[in-house]
Amino acid sequence: MTELIFVALLAALGWFWLNSMTSRETAVAAARRGCDADQVQLLDDTVALASLRLARNDHGQLVLRRGYRFEYSDTGDNRREGMVTLLGSRIETVRLGNVWSV
């Protein structure tokens, strides 16, 4: 019985890791598109996980809501912070400065 619990826990951790990597790549692509649309430069070409919690999607299912921070520059000499929020695997919002878009 202990082995079965261990294997189930290992499988759950593997799923979470794979799902997190997929979500991170989605967030990087969303940040890149947001920066391109506003004609600013995405710095370091990466995002960092800032928040992780459970939330309900439009169908009432419990999914993970992940918030990712990223940095961008509008002049090349400064750093500003942006945010991408994913609800499950769907992009919920992309924020550059005080401007939000969906």
Backbone atoms as SQL, in Angstrom:
CREATE TABLE atoms (id INTEGER PRIMARY KEY, chain TEXT, resi INTEGER, resn TEXT, atom TEXT, x REAL, y REAL, z REAL);
INSERT INTO atoms VALUES
  (1, 'A', 1, 'MET', 'N', 0.821, -1.199, 0.000),
  (2, 'A', 1, 'MET', 'CA', 0.000, 0.000, 0.000),
  (3, 'A', 1, 'MET', 'C', 0.862, 1.259, 0.000),
  (4, 'A', 2, 'THR', 'N', 1.949, 1.257, 0.753),
  (5, 'A', 2, 'THR', 'CA', 2.842, 2.400, 0.815),
  (6, 'A', 2, 'THR', 'C', 3.456, 2.687, -0.552),
  (7, 'A', 3, 'GLU', 'N', 3.803, 1.642, -1.292),
  (8, 'A', 3, 'GLU', 'CA', 4.394, 1.819, -2.608),
  (9, 'A', 3, 'GLU', 'C', 3.407, 2.471, -3.566),
  (10, 'A', 4, 'LEU', 'N', 2.140, 2.084, -3.456),
  (11, 'A', 4, 'LEU', 'CA', 1.110, 2.649, -4.320),
  (12, 'A', 4, 'LEU', 'C', 0.932, 4.152, -4.049),
  (13, 'A', 5, 'ILE', 'N', 0.939, 4.531, -2.795),
  (14, 'A', 5, 'ILE', 'CA', 0.826, 5.949, -2.429),
  (15, 'A', 5, 'ILE', 'C', 2.043, 6.715, -2.944),
  (16, 'A', 6, 'PHE', 'N', 3.218, 6.125, -2.804),
  (17, 'A', 6, 'PHE', 'CA', 4.437, 6.760, -3.280),
  (18, 'A', 6, 'PHE', 'C', 4.401, 6.965, -4.789),
  (19, 'A', 7, 'VAL', 'N', 3.963, 5.970, -5.539),
  (20, 'A', 7, 'VAL', 'CA', 3.875, 6.073, -6.998),
  (21, 'A', 7, 'VAL', 'C', 2.838, 7.124, -7.398),
  (22, 'A', 8, 'ALA', 'N', 1.704, 7.164, -6.705),
  (23, 'A', 8, 'ALA', 'CA', 0.676, 8.161, -7.002),
  (24, 'A', 8, 'ALA', 'C', 1.194, 9.576, -6.720),
  (25, 'A', 9, 'LEU', 'N', 1.904, 9.740, -5.622),
  (26, 'A', 9, 'LEU', 'CA', 2.482, 11.041, -5.287),
  (27, 'A', 9, 'LEU', 'C', 3.532, 11.456, -6.313),
  (28, 'A', 10, 'LEU', 'N', 4.349, 10.529, -6.722),
  (29, 'A', 10, 'LEU', 'CA', 5.357, 10.794, -7.735),
  (30, 'A', 10, 'LEU', 'C', 4.711, 11.176, -9.068),
  (31, 'A', 11, 'ALA', 'N', 3.643, 10.489, -9.439),
  (32, 'A', 11, 'ALA', 'CA', 2.921, 10.818, -10.677),
  (33, 'A', 11, 'ALA', 'C', 2.293, 12.216, -10.591),
  (34, 'A', 12, 'ALA', 'N', 1.733, 12.552, -9.440),
  (35, 'A', 12, 'ALA', 'CA', 1.133, 13.883, -9.263),
  (36, 'A', 12, 'ALA', 'C', 2.193, 14.970, -9.355),
  (37, 'A', 13, 'LEU', 'N', 3.342, 14.752, -8.761),
  (38, 'A', 13, 'LEU', 'CA', 4.438, 15.719, -8.842),
  (39, 'A', 13, 'LEU', 'C', 4.941, 15.866, -10.273),
  (40, 'A', 14, 'GLY', 'N', 5.019, 14.751, -10.991),
  (41, 'A', 14, 'GLY', 'CA', 5.433, 14.791, -12.401),
  (42, 'A', 14, 'GLY', 'C', 4.443, 15.569, -13.244),
  (43, 'A', 15, 'TRP', 'N', 3.147, 15.343, -13.019),
  (44, 'A', 15, 'TRP', 'CA', 2.113, 16.092, -13.752),
  (45, 'A', 15, 'TRP', 'C', 2.227, 17.583, -13.442),
  (46, 'A', 16, 'PHE', 'N', 2.386, 17.944, -12.161),
  (47, 'A', 16, 'PHE', 'CA', 2.470, 19.346, -11.765),
  (48, 'A', 16, 'PHE', 'C', 3.674, 20.009, -12.410),
  (49, 'A', 17, 'TRP', 'N', 4.808, 19.341, -12.436),
  (50, 'A', 17, 'TRP', 'CA', 6.013, 19.901, -13.039),
  (51, 'A', 17, 'TRP', 'C', 5.806, 20.126, -14.529),
  (52, 'A', 18, 'LEU', 'N', 5.278, 19.134, -15.240),
  (53, 'A', 18, 'LEU', 'CA', 5.052, 19.255, -16.677),
  (54, 'A', 18, 'LEU', 'C', 4.042, 20.356, -16.973),
  (55, 'A', 19, 'ASN', 'N', 2.965, 20.421, -16.199),
  (56, 'A', 19, 'ASN', 'CA', 1.947, 21.451, -16.367),
  (57, 'A', 19, 'ASN', 'C', 2.526, 22.839, -16.101),
  (58, 'A', 20, 'SER', 'N', 3.404, 22.950, -15.122),
  (59, 'A', 20, 'SER', 'CA', 4.036, 24.228, -14.805),
  (60, 'A', 20, 'SER', 'C', 4.955, 24.692, -15.928),
  (61, 'A', 21, 'MET', 'N', 5.687, 23.792, -16.539),
  (62, 'A', 21, 'MET', 'CA', 6.569, 24.147, -17.649),
  (63, 'A', 21, 'MET', 'C', 5.754, 24.603, -18.861),
  (64, 'A', 22, 'THR', 'N', 4.656, 23.920, -19.135),
  (65, 'A', 22, 'THR', 'CA', 3.782, 24.304, -20.242),
  (66, 'A', 22, 'THR', 'C', 3.170, 25.681, -19.991),
  (67, 'A', 23, 'SER', 'N', 2.720, 25.921, -18.762),
  (68, 'A', 23, 'SER', 'CA', 2.133, 27.214, -18.405),
  (69, 'A', 23, 'SER', 'C', 3.162, 28.330, -18.505),
  (70, 'A', 24, 'ARG', 'N', 4.381, 28.055, -18.095),
  (71, 'A', 24, 'ARG', 'CA', 5.441, 29.059, -18.172),
  (72, 'A', 24, 'ARG', 'C', 5.712, 29.438, -19.613),
  (73, 'A', 25, 'GLU', 'N', 5.767, 28.467, -20.514),
  (74, 'A', 25, 'GLU', 'CA', 5.988, 28.759, -21.927),
  (75, 'A', 25, 'GLU', 'C', 4.829, 29.575, -22.507),
  (76, 'A', 26, 'THR', 'N', 3.612, 29.276, -22.093),
  (77, 'A', 26, 'THR', 'CA', 2.449, 30.060, -22.522),
  (78, 'A', 26, 'THR', 'C', 2.572, 31.494, -22.038),
  (79, 'A', 27, 'ALA', 'N', 3.010, 31.678, -20.791),
  (80, 'A', 27, 'ALA', 'CA', 3.170, 33.019, -20.222),
  (81, 'A', 27, 'ALA', 'C', 4.267, 33.799, -20.930),
  (82, 'A', 28, 'VAL', 'N', 5.369, 33.149, -21.281),
  (83, 'A', 28, 'VAL', 'CA', 6.445, 33.829, -22.011),
  (84, 'A', 28, 'VAL', 'C', 5.934, 34.298, -23.373),
  (85, 'A', 29, 'ALA', 'N', 5.195, 33.438, -24.057),
  (86, 'A', 29, 'ALA', 'CA', 4.654, 33.815, -25.372),
  (87, 'A', 29, 'ALA', 'C', 3.664, 34.973, -25.242),
  (88, 'A', 30, 'ALA', 'N', 2.829, 34.970, -24.203),
  (89, 'A', 30, 'ALA', 'CA', 1.870, 36.057, -23.991),
  (90, 'A', 30, 'ALA', 'C', 2.597, 37.359, -23.665),
  (91, 'A', 31, 'ALA', 'N', 3.636, 37.293, -22.845),
  (92, 'A', 31, 'ALA', 'CA', 4.416, 38.489, -22.516),
  (93, 'A', 31, 'ALA', 'C', 5.101, 39.036, -23.766),
  (94, 'A', 32, 'ARG', 'N', 5.627, 38.157, -24.590),
  (95, 'A', 32, 'ARG', 'CA', 6.294, 38.573, -25.818),
  (96, 'A', 32, 'ARG', 'C', 5.305, 39.263, -26.763),
  (97, 'A', 33, 'ARG', 'N', 4.101, 38.674, -26.913),
  (98, 'A', 33, 'ARG', 'CA', 3.082, 39.283, -27.771),
  (99, 'A', 33, 'ARG', 'C', 2.632, 40.639, -27.224),
  (100, 'A', 34, 'GLY', 'N', 2.460, 40.725, -25.892),
  (101, 'A', 34, 'GLY', 'CA', 2.070, 41.993, -25.275),
  (102, 'A', 34, 'GLY', 'C', 3.117, 43.072, -25.479),
  (103, 'A', 35, 'CYS', 'N', 4.368, 42.698, -25.336),
  (104, 'A', 35, 'CYS', 'CA', 5.454, 43.667, -25.542),
  (105, 'A', 35, 'CYS', 'C', 5.536, 44.087, -27.010),
  (106, 'A', 36, 'ASP', 'N', 5.379, 43.135, -27.922),
  (107, 'A', 36, 'ASP', 'CA', 5.404, 43.469, -29.345),
  (108, 'A', 36, 'ASP', 'C', 4.253, 44.404, -29.706),
  (109, 'A', 37, 'ALA', 'N', 3.081, 44.158, -29.143),
  (110, 'A', 37, 'ALA', 'CA', 1.913, 44.994, -29.443),
  (111, 'A', 37, 'ALA', 'C', 2.106, 46.422, -28.949),
  (112, 'A', 38, 'ASP', 'N', 2.791, 46.592, -27.818),
  (113, 'A', 38, 'ASP', 'CA', 3.040, 47.934, -27.272),
  (114, 'A', 38, 'ASP', 'C', 4.378, 48.511, -27.713),
  (115, 'A', 39, 'GLN', 'N', 5.078, 47.787, -28.589),
  (116, 'A', 39, 'GLN', 'CA', 6.370, 48.213, -29.125),
  (117, 'A', 39, 'GLN', 'C', 7.382, 48.515, -28.017),
  (118, 'A', 40, 'VAL', 'N', 7.469, 47.600, -27.060),
  (119, 'A', 40, 'VAL', 'CA', 8.477, 47.671, -26.009),
  (120, 'A', 40, 'VAL', 'C', 9.289, 46.381, -26.050),
  (121, 'A', 41, 'GLN', 'N', 10.395, 46.361, -25.327),
  (122, 'A', 41, 'GLN', 'CA', 11.301, 45.217, -25.349),
  (123, 'A', 41, 'GLN', 'C', 11.111, 44.352, -24.111),
  (124, 'A', 42, 'LEU', 'N', 10.846, 43.064, -24.316),
  (125, 'A', 42, 'LEU', 'CA', 10.787, 42.097, -23.220),
  (126, 'A', 42, 'LEU', 'C', 12.215, 41.817, -22.785),
  (127, 'A', 43, 'LEU', 'N', 12.523, 42.100, -21.534),
  (128, 'A', 43, 'LEU', 'CA', 13.878, 41.912, -21.029),
  (129, 'A', 43, 'LEU', 'C', 14.073, 40.485, -20.521),
  (130, 'A', 44, 'ASP', 'N', 15.224, 39.952, -20.726),
  (131, 'A', 44, 'ASP', 'CA', 15.639, 38.622, -20.262),
  (132, 'A', 44, 'ASP', 'C', 14.840, 37.488, -20.903),
  (133, 'A', 45, 'ASP', 'N', 13.842, 37.805, -21.724),
  (134, 'A', 45, 'ASP', 'CA', 13.035, 36.818, -22.454),
  (135, 'A', 45, 'ASP', 'C', 12.513, 35.709, -21.546),
  (136, 'A', 46, 'THR', 'N', 12.058, 36.095, -20.350),
  (137, 'A', 46, 'THR', 'CA', 11.571, 35.103, -19.395),
  (138, 'A', 46, 'THR', 'C', 10.516, 35.706, -18.480),
  (139, 'A', 47, 'VAL', 'N', 9.832, 34.833, -17.751),
  (140, 'A', 47, 'VAL', 'CA', 8.855, 35.234, -16.740),
  (141, 'A', 47, 'VAL', 'C', 9.189, 34.497, -15.450),
  (142, 'A', 48, 'ALA', 'N', 8.687, 35.018, -14.332),
  (143, 'A', 48, 'ALA', 'CA', 8.915, 34.385, -13.030),
  (144, 'A', 48, 'ALA', 'C', 7.569, 34.199, -12.339),
  (145, 'A', 49, 'LEU', 'N', 7.357, 33.028, -11.770),
  (146, 'A', 49, 'LEU', 'CA', 6.119, 32.749, -11.061),
  (147, 'A', 49, 'LEU', 'C', 6.007, 33.654, -9.838),
  (148, 'A', 50, 'ALA', 'N', 4.903, 34.398, -9.749),
  (149, 'A', 50, 'ALA', 'CA', 4.692, 35.326, -8.638),
  (150, 'A', 50, 'ALA', 'C', 3.576, 34.859, -7.717),
  (151, 'A', 51, 'SER', 'N', 2.595, 34.136, -8.258),
  (152, 'A', 51, 'SER', 'CA', 1.501, 33.655, -7.422),
  (153, 'A', 51, 'SER', 'C', 0.942, 32.362, -7.994),
  (154, 'A', 52, 'LEU', 'N', 0.401, 31.543, -7.107),
  (155, 'A', 52, 'LEU', 'CA', -0.191, 30.264, -7.479),
  (156, 'A', 52, 'LEU', 'C', -1.312, 29.987, -6.502),
  (157, 'A', 53, 'ARG', 'N', -2.535, 29.822, -7.041),
  (158, 'A', 53, 'ARG', 'CA', -3.666, 29.516, -6.169),
  (159, 'A', 53, 'ARG', 'C', -4.751, 28.818, -6.961),
  (160, 'A', 54, 'LEU', 'N', -5.706, 28.264, -6.241),
  (161, 'A', 54, 'LEU', 'CA', -6.843, 27.619, -6.882),
  (162, 'A', 54, 'LEU', 'C', -7.913, 28.652, -7.192),
  (163, 'A', 55, 'ALA', 'N', -8.575, 28.484, -8.338),
  (164, 'A', 55, 'ALA', 'CA', -9.675, 29.368, -8.727),
  (165, 'A', 55, 'ALA', 'C', -10.627, 28.555, -9.604),
  (166, 'A', 56, 'ARG', 'N', -11.809, 29.076, -9.804),
  (167, 'A', 56, 'ARG', 'CA', -12.800, 28.414, -10.656),
  (168, 'A', 56, 'ARG', 'C', -12.802, 29.059, -12.034),
  (169, 'A', 57, 'ASN', 'N', -12.879, 28.218, -13.064),
  (170, 'A', 57, 'ASN', 'CA', -12.958, 28.737, -14.424),
  (171, 'A', 57, 'ASN', 'C', -14.421, 29.019, -14.784),
  (172, 'A', 58, 'ASP', 'N', -14.680, 29.330, -16.040),
  (173, 'A', 58, 'ASP', 'CA', -16.033, 29.665, -16.485),
  (174, 'A', 58, 'ASP', 'C', -17.021, 28.508, -16.348),
  (175, 'A', 59, 'HIS', 'N', -16.515, 27.291, -16.291),
  (176, 'A', 59, 'HIS', 'CA', -17.363, 26.114, -16.161),
  (177, 'A', 59, 'HIS', 'C', -17.510, 25.660, -14.710),
  (178, 'A', 60, 'GLY', 'N', -16.940, 26.405, -13.785),
  (179, 'A', 60, 'GLY', 'CA', -17.036, 26.073, -12.370),
  (180, 'A', 60, 'GLY', 'C', -16.035, 25.041, -11.896),
  (181, 'A', 61, 'GLN', 'N', -15.102, 24.661, -12.746),
  (182, 'A', 61, 'GLN', 'CA', -14.088, 23.673, -12.376),
  (183, 'A', 61, 'GLN', 'C', -12.949, 24.357, -11.623),
  (184, 'A', 62, 'LEU', 'N', -12.391, 23.640, -10.653),
  (185, 'A', 62, 'LEU', 'CA', -11.214, 24.155, -9.941),
  (186, 'A', 62, 'LEU', 'C', -9.983, 23.971, -10.815),
  (187, 'A', 63, 'VAL', 'N', -9.274, 25.077, -11.049),
  (188, 'A', 63, 'VAL', 'CA', -8.036, 25.056, -11.827),
  (189, 'A', 63, 'VAL', 'C', -7.017, 25.930, -11.103),
  (190, 'A', 64, 'LEU', 'N', -5.792, 25.866, -11.549),
  (191, 'A', 64, 'LEU', 'CA', -4.744, 26.705, -10.969),
  (192, 'A', 64, 'LEU', 'C', -4.714, 28.064, -11.656),
  (193, 'A', 65, 'ARG', 'N', -4.657, 29.116, -10.873),
  (194, 'A', 65, 'ARG', 'CA', -4.440, 30.472, -11.389),
  (195, 'A', 65, 'ARG', 'C', -2.992, 30.818, -11.073),
  (196, 'A', 66, 'ARG', 'N', -2.233, 31.073, -12.134),
  (197, 'A', 66, 'ARG', 'CA', -0.820, 31.402, -11.975),
  (198, 'A', 66, 'ARG', 'C', -0.583, 32.837, -12.419),
  (199, 'A', 67, 'GLY', 'N', 0.170, 33.556, -11.629),
  (200, 'A', 67, 'GLY', 'CA', 0.579, 34.907, -11.991),
  (201, 'A', 67, 'GLY', 'C', 2.074, 34.925, -12.230),
  (202, 'A', 68, 'TYR', 'N', 2.480, 35.451, -13.364),
  (203, 'A', 68, 'TYR', 'CA', 3.889, 35.520, -13.733),
  (204, 'A', 68, 'TYR', 'C', 4.293, 36.983, -13.910),
  (205, 'A', 69, 'ARG', 'N', 5.410, 37.361, -13.335),
  (206, 'A', 69, 'ARG', 'CA', 5.965, 38.701, -13.513),
  (207, 'A', 69, 'ARG', 'C', 7.047, 38.654, -14.591),
  (208, 'A', 70, 'PHE', 'N', 7.170, 39.758, -15.288),
  (209, 'A', 70, 'PHE', 'CA', 8.244, 39.896, -16.264),
  (210, 'A', 70, 'PHE', 'C', 8.665, 41.363, -16.301),
  (211, 'A', 71, 'GLU', 'N', 9.817, 41.616, -16.872),
  (212, 'A', 71, 'GLU', 'CA', 10.320, 42.975, -16.985),
  (213, 'A', 71, 'GLU', 'C', 10.430, 43.351, -18.457),
  (214, 'A', 72, 'TYR', 'N', 10.128, 44.613, -18.722),
  (215, 'A', 72, 'TYR', 'CA', 10.230, 45.135, -20.069),
  (216, 'A', 72, 'TYR', 'C', 10.801, 46.546, -20.006),
  (217, 'A', 73, 'SER', 'N', 11.209, 47.045, -21.164),
  (218, 'A', 73, 'SER', 'CA', 11.770, 48.393, -21.228),
  (219, 'A', 73, 'SER', 'C', 11.119, 49.136, -22.387),
  (220, 'A', 74, 'ASP', 'N', 10.753, 50.393, -22.132),
  (221, 'A', 74, 'ASP', 'CA', 10.190, 51.210, -23.201),
  (222, 'A', 74, 'ASP', 'C', 11.232, 52.136, -23.815),
  (223, 'A', 75, 'THR', 'N', 12.352, 52.334, -23.142),
  (224, 'A', 75, 'THR', 'CA', 13.402, 53.213, -23.664),
  (225, 'A', 75, 'THR', 'C', 14.715, 52.480, -23.905),
  (226, 'A', 76, 'GLY', 'N', 14.875, 51.310, -23.316),
  (227, 'A', 76, 'GLY', 'CA', 16.144, 50.589, -23.395),
  (228, 'A', 76, 'GLY', 'C', 17.050, 50.881, -22.220),
  (229, 'A', 77, 'ASP', 'N', 16.716, 51.910, -21.430),
  (230, 'A', 77, 'ASP', 'CA', 17.541, 52.296, -20.286),
  (231, 'A', 77, 'ASP', 'C', 16.846, 52.061, -18.949),
  (232, 'A', 78, 'ASN', 'N', 15.657, 51.527, -18.962),
  (233, 'A', 78, 'ASN', 'CA', 14.923, 51.341, -17.710),
  (234, 'A', 78, 'ASN', 'C', 14.307, 49.946, -17.668),
  (235, 'A', 79, 'ARG', 'N', 13.805, 49.587, -16.502),
  (236, 'A', 79, 'ARG', 'CA', 13.105, 48.316, -16.322),
  (237, 'A', 79, 'ARG', 'C', 11.747, 48.599, -15.715),
  (238, 'A', 80, 'ARG', 'N', 10.721, 48.062, -16.343),
  (239, 'A', 80, 'ARG', 'CA', 9.365, 48.175, -15.827),
  (240, 'A', 80, 'ARG', 'C', 8.817, 46.778, -15.652),
  (241, 'A', 81, 'GLU', 'N', 7.844, 46.667, -14.775),
  (242, 'A', 81, 'GLU', 'CA', 7.304, 45.342, -14.467),
  (243, 'A', 81, 'GLU', 'C', 5.954, 45.133, -15.138),
  (244, 'A', 82, 'GLY', 'N', 5.786, 43.941, -15.686),
  (245, 'A', 82, 'GLY', 'CA', 4.519, 43.525, -16.278),
  (246, 'A', 82, 'GLY', 'C', 4.056, 42.247, -15.604),
  (247, 'A', 83, 'MET', 'N', 2.844, 41.831, -15.927),
  (248, 'A', 83, 'MET', 'CA', 2.268, 40.638, -15.295),
  (249, 'A', 83, 'MET', 'C', 1.407, 39.888, -16.310),
  (250, 'A', 84, 'VAL', 'N', 1.522, 38.578, -16.304),
  (251, 'A', 84, 'VAL', 'CA', 0.660, 37.697, -17.090),
  (252, 'A', 84, 'VAL', 'C', -0.064, 36.798, -16.100),
  (253, 'A', 85, 'THR', 'N', -1.377, 36.667, -16.250),
  (254, 'A', 85, 'THR', 'CA', -2.158, 35.781, -15.397),
  (255, 'A', 85, 'THR', 'C', -2.782, 34.697, -16.253),
  (256, 'A', 86, 'LEU', 'N', -2.589, 33.444, -15.846),
  (257, 'A', 86, 'LEU', 'CA', -3.196, 32.301, -16.517),
  (258, 'A', 86, 'LEU', 'C', -4.223, 31.676, -15.596),
  (259, 'A', 87, 'LEU', 'N', -5.360, 31.329, -16.150),
  (260, 'A', 87, 'LEU', 'CA', -6.388, 30.582, -15.435),
  (261, 'A', 87, 'LEU', 'C', -6.457, 29.223, -16.087),
  (262, 'A', 88, 'GLY', 'N', -5.899, 28.228, -15.435),
  (263, 'A', 88, 'GLY', 'CA', -5.721, 26.934, -16.077),
  (264, 'A', 88, 'GLY', 'C', -4.663, 27.095, -17.153),
  (265, 'A', 89, 'SER', 'N', -5.009, 26.744, -18.381),
  (266, 'A', 89, 'SER', 'CA', -4.069, 26.917, -19.489),
  (267, 'A', 89, 'SER', 'C', -4.433, 28.125, -20.344),
  (268, 'A', 90, 'ARG', 'N', -5.442, 28.881, -19.926),
  (269, 'A', 90, 'ARG', 'CA', -5.938, 30.025, -20.698),
  (270, 'A', 90, 'ARG', 'C', -5.335, 31.324, -20.176),
  (271, 'A', 91, 'ILE', 'N', -4.929, 32.200, -21.095),
  (272, 'A', 91, 'ILE', 'CA', -4.412, 33.511, -20.716),
  (273, 'A', 91, 'ILE', 'C', -5.583, 34.354, -20.248),
  (274, 'A', 92, 'GLU', 'N', -5.504, 34.818, -19.012),
  (275, 'A', 92, 'GLU', 'CA', -6.568, 35.641, -18.452),
  (276, 'A', 92, 'GLU', 'C', -6.286, 37.121, -18.689),
  (277, 'A', 93, 'THR', 'N', -5.101, 37.586, -18.331),
  (278, 'A', 93, 'THR', 'CA', -4.734, 38.989, -18.537),
  (279, 'A', 93, 'THR', 'C', -3.240, 39.113, -18.821),
  (280, 'A', 94, 'VAL', 'N', -2.904, 40.191, -19.512),
  (281, 'A', 94, 'VAL', 'CA', -1.523, 40.611, -19.710),
  (282, 'A', 94, 'VAL', 'C', -1.492, 42.082, -19.326),
  (283, 'A', 95, 'ARG', 'N', -0.587, 42.435, -18.424),
  (284, 'A', 95, 'ARG', 'CA', -0.519, 43.827, -17.954),
  (285, 'A', 95, 'ARG', 'C', 0.885, 44.369, -18.182),
  (286, 'A', 96, 'LEU', 'N', 0.934, 45.516, -18.828),
  (287, 'A', 96, 'LEU', 'CA', 2.173, 46.267, -18.995),
  (288, 'A', 96, 'LEU', 'C', 1.960, 47.608, -18.291),
  (289, 'A', 97, 'GLY', 'N', 2.680, 47.866, -17.219),
  (290, 'A', 97, 'GLY', 'CA', 2.477, 49.093, -16.455),
  (291, 'A', 97, 'GLY', 'C', 1.085, 49.084, -15.847),
  (292, 'A', 98, 'ASN', 'N', 0.318, 50.108, -16.117),
  (293, 'A', 98, 'ASN', 'CA', -1.046, 50.189, -15.593),
  (294, 'A', 98, 'ASN', 'C', -2.090, 49.823, -16.631),
  (295, 'A', 99, 'VAL', 'N', -1.670, 49.332, -17.784),
  (296, 'A', 99, 'VAL', 'CA', -2.593, 49.005, -18.859),
  (297, 'A', 99, 'VAL', 'C', -2.836, 47.500, -18.875),
  (298, 'A', 100, 'TRP', 'N', -4.085, 47.103, -18.803),
  (299, 'A', 100, 'TRP', 'CA', -4.469, 45.691, -18.820),
  (300, 'A', 100, 'TRP', 'C', -5.037, 45.342, -20.188),
  (301, 'A', 101, 'SER', 'N', -4.780, 44.138, -20.630),
  (302, 'A', 101, 'SER', 'CA', -5.428, 43.641, -21.845),
  (303, 'A', 101, 'SER', 'C', -5.750, 42.174, -21.651),
  (304, 'A', 102, 'VAL', 'N', -6.645, 41.671, -22.477),
  (305, 'A', 102, 'VAL', 'CA', -7.060, 40.264, -22.352),
  (306, 'A', 102, 'VAL', 'C', -6.650, 39.513, -23.592);
